[in-house]
Amino acid sequence: MATELNYLKEPKLENPVTVAGLPGIANIGKLAVEYLINELESEKFAELYTDYFPGWVVRDSGLIEGLRVNFYEGGLEGSDRDFILVTADAQASSSTGQYKLSRKVLDVIADQAADMMVTMAAFLAPREDKSLVVGAATDAETAKLIEDHGVELLEGGRIVGMNGLLVSLAYEKGIEGCCLLGTTLGGVMDEDASKNVLSSLSDVLEFDLDLANFKDQVPDLPKLKPPKMKMPSVTGTGEDISYIR
């Protein structure tokens, strides 16, 4: 399997925290990170290409682009921490590919001396059964941090795909982290769940984020154009839902 990392510029980061969101159920994490990239006026500093991706390409306005992982740097005025924002056009198409690509992503993060990894994803369940945002962490201290900021800790279930693996594998490199999951009924895009996760993220990391016009700005964000497929959704409230992504 071939992987190519292309640095567009050398980032200059101070005490960076990494925030990632990849395509998944309702594209909650993907949409949330794209919003952050826009709000923080971030600059792309690296692109990662790999044939661990599925066999399709992105098309927009008659043009075709290969799939990639994108790395951005951003900062906030008055904050002592910078951000590394990570998103992608797709997740790797196999379990082996997800592990290998996650480790490639983490190599970039580790090179920038990031000490925290936060991913954003979906929790598939009726909203009346769970808090708007639930989560899990790599260690007791981080678990307490997110719980103190209103995130309901998960007691079971699975976090499927790279949004979970990035946090777990980061901890192997000494990078603490957590996954914040927006409760959703599923579908292609859940703007409300993305907004809820972003609100929790700003609370946990203690930075100001204006979400008043979130829905108005969504149409101006990069379009999400995966192949047409049926996305999971909740069909009843009596069902035991443990699918997280």
Kinemage of the C-alpha trace (Angstrom):
@kinemage 1
@onewidth
@group {chain A} dominant
@subgroup {mainchain}
@vectorlist {calphas} color= white
{ca met a 1} P 0.000 0.000 0.000
{ca ala a 2} L 1.341 3.415 -0.984
{ca thr a 3} L 1.022 6.511 1.196
{ca glu a 4} L 2.279 9.974 0.253
{ca leu a 5} L 2.510 12.935 2.627
{ca asn a 6} L 2.820 16.347 1.014
{ca tyr a 7} L 3.733 19.350 3.193
{ca leu a 8} L 2.432 22.596 1.711
{ca lys a 9} L 4.141 24.725 4.367
{ca glu a 10} L 5.983 24.309 7.631
{ca pro a 11} L 3.462 24.935 10.433
{ca lys a 12} L 4.390 27.157 13.362
{ca leu a 13} L 2.365 25.859 16.280
{ca glu a 14} L 2.433 26.570 19.989
{ca asn a 15} L 1.181 23.926 22.413
{ca pro a 16} L -1.193 22.468 19.792
{ca val a 17} L -4.327 20.428 20.417
{ca thr a 18} L -5.631 18.273 17.567
{ca val a 19} L -9.311 18.221 16.610
{ca ala a 20} L -10.395 15.696 13.979
{ca gly a 21} L -13.636 14.753 12.299
{ca leu a 22} L -13.937 12.293 9.438
{ca pro a 23} L -16.954 11.324 7.323
{ca gly a 24} L -19.363 8.980 9.097
{ca ile a 25} L -22.970 8.729 10.192
{ca ala a 26} L -24.744 12.045 9.496
{ca asn a 27} L -21.289 13.532 8.755
{ca ile a 28} L -21.342 15.088 12.226
{ca gly a 29} L -17.594 15.187 12.766
{ca lys a 30} L -16.785 16.159 9.192
{ca leu a 31} L -19.202 19.079 9.211
{ca ala a 32} L -18.006 20.245 12.640
{ca val a 33} L -14.350 20.342 11.617
{ca glu a 34} L -15.121 22.096 8.326
{ca tyr a 35} L -16.914 24.773 10.345
{ca leu a 36} L -13.897 25.164 12.647
{ca ile a 37} L -11.565 25.436 9.661
{ca asn a 38} L -13.701 28.284 8.350
{ca glu a 39} L -14.177 30.058 11.688
{ca leu a 40} L -10.497 29.922 12.712
{ca glu a 41} L -9.389 31.067 9.251
{ca ser a 42} L -7.103 28.066 9.184
{ca glu a 43} L -4.432 27.344 6.594
{ca lys a 44} L -3.792 23.923 5.144
{ca phe a 45} L -0.261 22.744 5.846
{ca ala a 46} L -0.265 19.128 4.670
{ca glu a 47} L -2.132 16.565 2.565
{ca leu a 48} L -1.972 12.797 2.932
{ca tyr a 49} L -2.790 10.530 -0.015
{ca thr a 50} L -3.143 6.768 0.272
{ca asp a 51} L -4.629 3.780 -1.517
{ca tyr a 52} L -6.163 2.657 1.768
{ca phe a 53} L -9.058 4.875 0.690
{ca pro a 54} L -12.077 3.345 -1.092
{ca gly a 55} L -12.164 3.213 -4.877
{ca trp a 56} L -13.911 6.442 -5.733
{ca val a 57} L -13.027 10.091 -6.291
{ca val a 58} L -14.494 13.456 -5.378
{ca arg a 59} L -16.230 15.391 -8.138
{ca asp a 60} L -17.167 19.058 -8.021
{ca ser a 61} L -18.167 21.429 -10.856
{ca gly a 62} L -17.041 18.943 -13.459
{ca leu a 63} L -13.610 18.404 -11.878
{ca ile a 64} L -12.227 15.252 -10.273
{ca glu a 65} L -9.928 15.076 -7.252
{ca gly a 66} L -8.372 12.120 -5.494
{ca leu a 67} L -9.242 11.364 -1.888
{ca arg a 68} L -6.986 12.753 0.823
{ca val a 69} L -6.551 13.631 4.478
{ca asn a 70} L -6.165 17.365 5.050
{ca phe a 71} L -4.255 18.997 7.921
{ca tyr a 72} L -4.861 22.630 8.878
{ca glu a 73} L -3.286 24.972 11.410
{ca gly a 74} L -5.292 27.626 13.201
{ca gly a 75} L -5.201 29.780 16.295
{ca leu a 76} L -7.324 31.991 18.485
{ca glu a 77} L -6.428 35.479 19.597
{ca gly a 78} L -5.609 35.472 23.294
{ca ser a 79} L -5.326 31.675 23.497
{ca asp a 80} L -2.120 29.941 24.567
{ca arg a 81} L -2.961 26.931 22.372
{ca asp a 82} L -2.993 26.470 18.638
{ca phe a 83} L -5.137 23.981 16.734
{ca ile a 84} L -4.346 21.207 14.294
{ca leu a 85} L -7.575 20.463 12.436
{ca val a 86} L -7.828 17.164 10.585
{ca thr a 87} L -10.463 15.963 8.167
{ca ala a 88} L -10.673 13.781 5.073
{ca asp a 89} L -12.775 12.965 2.044
{ca ala a 90} L -13.371 9.423 3.327
{ca gln a 91} L -12.285 6.877 5.869
{ca ala a 92} L -10.090 3.940 4.890
{ca ser a 93} L -12.143 1.165 3.316
{ca ser a 94} L -10.903 -1.778 5.420
{ca ser a 95} L -10.138 -2.471 9.049
{ca thr a 96} L -6.440 -2.895 8.241
{ca gly a 97} L -6.459 0.341 6.273
{ca gln a 98} L -8.150 2.233 9.103
{ca tyr a 99} L -5.435 1.200 11.543
{ca lys a 100} L -2.595 1.968 9.151
{ca leu a 101} L -3.994 5.298 7.970
{ca ser a 102} L -4.774 6.357 11.543
{ca arg a 103} L -1.145 5.717 12.486
{ca lys a 104} L 0.042 7.752 9.485
{ca val a 105} L -2.154 10.652 10.605
{ca leu a 106} L -0.811 10.375 14.139
{ca asp a 107} L 2.783 10.475 12.903
{ca val a 108} L 2.056 13.960 11.542
{ca ile a 109} L 0.397 15.007 14.797
{ca ala a 110} L 3.244 13.687 16.926
{ca asp a 111} L 5.801 15.530 14.795
{ca gln a 112} L 4.030 18.774 15.766
{ca ala a 113} L 4.213 17.893 19.493
{ca ala a 114} L 0.443 17.847 19.985
{ca asp a 115} L -0.450 16.566 23.450
{ca met a 116} L -4.224 16.097 23.060
{ca met a 117} L -6.464 14.495 20.429
{ca val a 118} L -10.197 15.194 20.239
{ca thr a 119} L -12.380 13.562 17.623
{ca met a 120} L -16.017 14.289 16.852
{ca ala a 121} L -18.479 11.718 15.571
{ca ala a 122} L -22.026 10.347 15.878
{ca phe a 123} L -23.952 8.366 18.467
{ca leu a 124} L -26.921 6.705 16.818
{ca ala a 125} L -29.866 6.762 19.210
{ca pro a 126} L -33.186 8.535 19.822
{ca arg a 127} L -32.378 11.939 21.355
{ca glu a 128} L -34.855 11.465 24.179
{ca asp a 129} L -32.883 8.417 25.363
{ca lys a 130} L -29.474 10.105 25.655
{ca ser a 131} L -27.832 13.463 26.269
{ca leu a 132} L -27.261 15.609 23.192
{ca val a 133} L -23.530 14.899 23.437
{ca val a 134} L -21.960 11.768 24.874
{ca gly a 135} L -18.340 10.748 24.960
{ca ala a 136} L -15.465 8.592 26.094
{ca ala a 137} L -11.839 9.319 26.928
{ca thr a 138} L -8.451 7.642 27.067
{ca asp a 139} L -7.882 8.246 30.783
{ca ala a 140} L -9.718 9.074 33.984
{ca glu a 141} L -8.562 12.704 34.083
{ca thr a 142} L -9.801 13.471 30.572
{ca ala a 143} L -13.036 11.574 31.246
{ca lys a 144} L -13.637 13.786 34.272
{ca leu a 145} L -12.832 16.879 32.197
{ca ile a 146} L -15.477 16.180 29.572
{ca glu a 147} L -18.023 15.025 32.165
{ca asp a 148} L -17.513 18.253 34.135
{ca his a 149} L -18.443 20.112 30.952
{ca gly a 150} L -21.766 18.332 30.490
{ca val a 151} L -20.757 15.369 28.325
{ca glu a 152} L -22.442 12.117 29.336
{ca leu a 153} L -19.876 9.327 29.611
{ca leu a 154} L -20.630 6.158 27.681
{ca glu a 155} L -20.697 2.926 29.663
{ca gly a 156} L -20.604 0.548 26.707
{ca gly a 157} L -20.949 0.179 22.951
{ca arg a 158} L -18.416 0.635 20.156
{ca ile a 159} L -16.891 3.659 18.489
{ca val a 160} L -16.538 2.391 14.944
{ca gly a 161} L -13.915 3.560 12.467
{ca met a 162} L -11.111 6.090 12.488
{ca asn a 163} L -12.850 8.637 14.711
{ca gly a 164} L -12.395 6.122 17.515
{ca leu a 165} L -9.061 4.647 16.422
{ca leu a 166} L -7.355 8.035 16.241
{ca val a 167} L -8.029 8.615 19.942
{ca ser a 168} L -7.102 5.101 21.026
{ca leu a 169} L -3.888 4.926 18.983
{ca ala a 170} L -2.898 8.461 19.999
{ca tyr a 171} L -2.821 7.316 23.606
{ca glu a 172} L -0.223 4.727 22.642
{ca lys a 173} L 1.983 7.681 21.666
{ca gly a 174} L 1.383 9.415 24.988
{ca ile a 175} L -1.285 11.748 23.601
{ca glu a 176} L -4.379 11.920 25.789
{ca gly a 177} L -7.751 12.444 24.220
{ca cys a 178} L -11.464 11.909 23.906
{ca cys a 179} L -14.250 11.405 21.413
{ca leu a 180} L -17.289 13.688 21.538
{ca leu a 181} L -20.366 12.152 19.932
{ca gly a 182} L -23.503 13.947 18.863
{ca thr a 183} L -26.710 12.003 19.396
{ca thr a 184} L -28.478 11.575 16.071
{ca leu a 185} L -31.164 9.632 14.235
{ca gly a 186} L -28.733 9.186 11.333
{ca gly a 187} L -29.072 10.161 7.698
{ca val a 188} L -26.635 12.005 5.454
{ca met a 189} L -26.162 15.181 7.518
{ca asp a 190} L -27.332 16.264 10.988
{ca glu a 191} L -26.556 19.949 11.422
{ca asp a 192} L -28.085 20.137 14.906
{ca ala a 193} L -25.906 17.303 16.195
{ca ser a 194} L -22.790 18.916 14.690
{ca lys a 195} L -23.643 22.181 16.392
{ca asn a 196} L -24.159 20.395 19.724
{ca val a 197} L -20.754 18.723 19.477
{ca leu a 198} L -19.037 22.000 18.606
{ca ser a 199} L -20.645 23.648 21.614
{ca ser a 200} L -19.307 20.909 23.884
{ca leu a 201} L -15.869 21.113 22.258
{ca ser a 202} L -15.621 24.844 22.947
{ca asp a 203} L -16.629 24.230 26.566
{ca val a 204} L -14.125 21.417 27.084
{ca leu a 205} L -11.220 23.289 25.473
{ca glu a 206} L -12.360 26.626 26.917
{ca phe a 207} L -12.435 28.791 23.826
{ca asp a 208} L -15.117 31.092 22.449
{ca leu a 209} L -16.947 29.864 19.371
{ca asp a 210} L -19.809 31.790 17.791
{ca leu a 211} L -22.479 29.293 16.707
{ca ala a 212} L -25.332 31.763 16.358
{ca asn a 213} L -25.280 31.575 12.553
{ca phe a 214} L -24.098 27.980 12.271
{ca lys a 215} L -26.889 26.757 10.002
{ca asp a 216} L -26.650 29.833 7.788
{ca gln a 217} L -22.969 29.124 7.148
{ca val a 218} L -23.332 25.410 6.446
{ca pro a 219} L -24.199 25.889 2.726
{ca asp a 220} L -20.913 27.784 2.241
{ca leu a 221} L -18.785 24.981 3.660
{ca pro a 222} L -17.180 22.410 1.339
{ca lys a 223} L -19.862 20.144 -0.060
{ca leu a 224} L -19.985 16.563 1.176
{ca lys a 225} L -20.301 14.376 -1.911
{ca pro a 226} L -19.734 10.694 -1.145
{ca pro a 227} L -21.242 8.066 -3.449
{ca lys a 228} L -24.972 7.713 -2.899
{ca met a 229} L -25.563 5.059 -0.258
{ca lys a 230} L -28.072 4.245 2.433
{ca met a 231} L -26.899 5.651 5.753
{ca pro a 232} L -27.921 3.985 9.046
{ca ser a 233} L -30.835 5.486 10.904
{ca val a 234} L -32.920 4.782 13.978
{ca thr a 235} L -36.247 3.165 13.050
{ca gly a 236} L -37.802 2.859 16.487
{ca thr a 237} L -37.351 3.914 20.071
{ca gly a 238} L -37.504 0.404 21.513
{ca glu a 239} L -34.370 -0.700 19.705
{ca asp a 240} L -31.081 -1.251 21.527
{ca ile a 241} L -28.723 1.103 19.674
{ca ser a 242} L -24.989 0.771 20.243
{ca tyr a 243} L -23.626 1.866 16.879
{ca ile a 244} L -21.296 4.820 17.236
{ca arg a 245} L -19.272 6.424 14.473
